[in-house]
Amino acid sequence: MTRKTQLLPGTLDLLILRAVSLGRLHGYGILLRIGQISGNALLIEQGALYPGLFRLVRQGLLKASWGTSENNRRAKFYELTAAGRKRLRDETENWNRLATAIGAALAAQPEEA
Amino acid sequence: MKILDSLRFRIATLLRRPRMNAEIEDELRSHIEHRADDLEQSGLARVEAERRARIEFGGYERVKEECREAAGGAFVESVLQDLRFALRTLRKSPGFALVGIISMGLGMGLTTTVYSSKWQLISRELPAAANAKRLAMPEKPVSYYYIERYRGQKDLFAGVAAFQTGVPFNLTLQGGVNAKPERVFGQLVSADYFSVLGVQPQRGRLLSPELDKPGGAPVVVISDRFWRNRLGSSPEAVGQTLRLNGQPATIVGITPKNFNGALSMNPAELFVPVTVPATLAPELANDVLHQRNARAFLAMMCLAPGVTIESAEAGLDAITRHLDELDPSAPPSTDKSRRVTLLLAGTGVPLPANLKHVLLGFFAVLIGLIMTIACMNLANMLLARGARRRKELAIRLSVGASRFRLVRQMISEGILLSMLGAITGFALAYGLGVLRSHFIPPTAVPEESNFTPDWQAAIFVLALAIVCGIGFSVAPALRATRADVTPALKDAAALPLPGYRRLGLRNLLMTAQITGSLMLLLITGFLVLGISRLSAVQTSFDPHSMYLLSLDPVRDGYTPDRSHALFERLPEELRTVTGVRRVALAAQAPFSIEDGDDPIQITAEDSRIQKAAFAETVGAGYFAALDEPMLAGREFTELDQRSTADESKILPAILSQNAARGLFGNGNAVGKRVRDAGRSYEVVGVVHDLRKGIGVSQSLIYLPLTERNFALPPADGITIMVLADAGADAPGSIRREIASIDPRLNIFDIRTLSEELERSRSSERFAVNTYGGIGLFGLVLAAVGLTGVTAYAVARRSKEIGIRMALGARKGQVLGLVLREGASLVSAGTVLGFLGAFALAKMLSAMTSVFVDALDVGTDDPRLLLGAPLLLAGVALLACYLPARRAAQIDPLRALREE
């Protein structure tokens, strides 16, 4: 098994938004999609996904509706709302800036005399 | 808005809760099944796949909980959970719950009573009056002429109306001429009265200057109460004609519900415009509307926007001064002080702005003291209980409950307790209110006496309950959860209990409680003694044997002359009735005081010394009827009673001892001249100081009844005093005698002097009972608190006591040991309470004259000064003694073996 990385706090919401932005998904589907788009590099406890989903719905970033899955089972499907789409854009930008800055900081070499 | 939204959201989630739970379950199960499907596809058996899926999923219940929390509503739910748990805990210790609820209930009940009978009386706005916040009225009545001048001050007042309150009308609802009239009370108002108050009609129209002009057909506006009680809410009421004092008047409108006129302490049933003829309202006789010195009207003012009561008062004072100077008949005055005092008139009882604040402050202090004592008590009990629950709390802490959660839990318990207390208390106050309105005898001019608490009081008490619930449980909760977990778990008994500390929280609470109780006991004691001493009246005869009855022939249709003639012969004729010993007439009942009875300024003509005195108008033989000997001179005779009220004529007057001494020193007052604002009098006699209303050393001046009084009797008519032999049916024979003179005469308000005394002092008596009750309440609570705390201390030390006794300590020594601790707290509290009570009494006296007399008389009573602390100390020591005795009976063997 490949070594998996622990998630940074707060990043799960971003991943969920990203996964759902690619299409309407149910909870388990979101989990699979995150695995797929992250190259299975992240360790996500399955149960931990759901409080995040409820939170996002409450914040109005996702909307949920019941439907039937590809396995012919009842499942709750999530989609992005307009607010969710905007949040995803903003958060992605933030993340990129942060990652660049931290990357630059970590890559900095001592100045040559 | 945000708070509201989130609250709505929480409530909505709460209501959706069962569905929500099901939905979460469905979703999580769906996840597990999808996972199991995948695992099955990779080759596992279905059962195994599902098991694996569940394991992978992690803590199912925890996730569910977290989802619920994330979805909102968790807070409300956990509060409910807390309350449910608290209810269970309380049910498990019913003794504790009962004592707590009773303490809180007593406190809340008293507080509600104080709030609804006192606080609301002076703070509740006139119902249905849109301008209530801007209303003001001068303290003293002025002439209609002045009010018209005031009305011109557009920069100060948006409107100024004139009115008289407590005006009696002999009412006949349609029907025959022979129908017996009923006496009802109303107000005589200027046509702009309702627009100044900002009152809109419920039906029909109210009065207006455009429609109600002098000379028009007489109209009347009736109150909602009149409409309901006398006309059975008839939809055809508007347009109907009533007979008032024998004259027809058409109902044009009905006031809104609950509106009983300005000064709602004396509810008005009718509102008659001043434009009606004087035959309908004798108050308007003698062209009173155009006489500039007939101070017959109260002014009701609506302040112009942005005008403060202070600036309005200053402006009004200047105008009044100016008007006084223009008045040729008024005596020139160099008086520099304010001539006008403006009262806030938007409430049932108009008060000067500063007095209102002082009174509200006093009631706030009273409520505060009561609630502090009750809360101290509960805090103490919770403290003791927290110590007993140490083990339970330690267990909960060790299995992961956060301290915050535990504290919240204990505070919920406190709030629950205090809410239950509040409900008990509210019920108590409600009962008291109902009881009170049943037992208060009706007064001559009706008084509003509905003090049963309403929804506002309910909200008040509920809010108070929440504040108190949090207040008394925070400290004990913090203290109890500070436990060190490990030793607590090992052995509850071996816990390092907080040792005896001189300044420990518990002792501080206890001392504070005794201090508060003593302060309450003393202050209320001062008031009780003071008020009852001030209002006591002693007569040399049995007050049950004197009957008072009232007649008002002018309102039965008599002309002033006929009325005078009637009163001329009436005493003679009544004296012939068997069983009647003495008869006298007066314009007011003896020893009583009417609202608006203000002292007048009396000046001695030769020395110019002034003195304020209450005036009473009495007839021939008044003092003989009361069995009061004259100290000097004579009393009024039939001859005086026959005088015309001509301004130039010098009338006789009688002074009370106090007034005579104030005006003429120790010299002889008889034969001297005095004058009031209008005329001169010759002093013909001096009498003992008889009490008027409540008070210690009022000065009184007695003026003779004259034709003027017979022409226009006061609101409660002319009072006929009849001293009868015991056992004679005097009222019956008098009634027959008067009926034989004229059957149309309406005799009203027949009562004995003792009933009159009861009635005129009922509010004082109620005050005495309330304050007495409050004082006793403090005592009871202090006792309950002390017993509880001492009992706890004894229980805590039972092992120690056991050892002492095993080593040979005698019962007396053990008793002393326990009592000593209590005694030191009691004495500290007593000293502090004494100091506090006196400081408070001084402060109250300094702030307002309302309490001065009562506190002055009350504070030097040795019975109270020694009695109250002794009583409290006695009760407190008894409260310590009972548990102490139990401690002394501890069987050393059992105490040592226990735990």
Interface residues (C-beta under 8 A of the other chain):
Chain A: H26 G27 Y28 G29 L31 E45 Q46 G47 A48 Y50 P51 G52 F54 R55 V57 R58 S69 N71 R73 R74 A75 K76
Chain B: E23 I24 D26 E27 L28 S30 H31 E33 H34 R35 D37 E56 F57 G58 G59 Y60 R62 V63 E66 C67 E69 A70 A71 G72
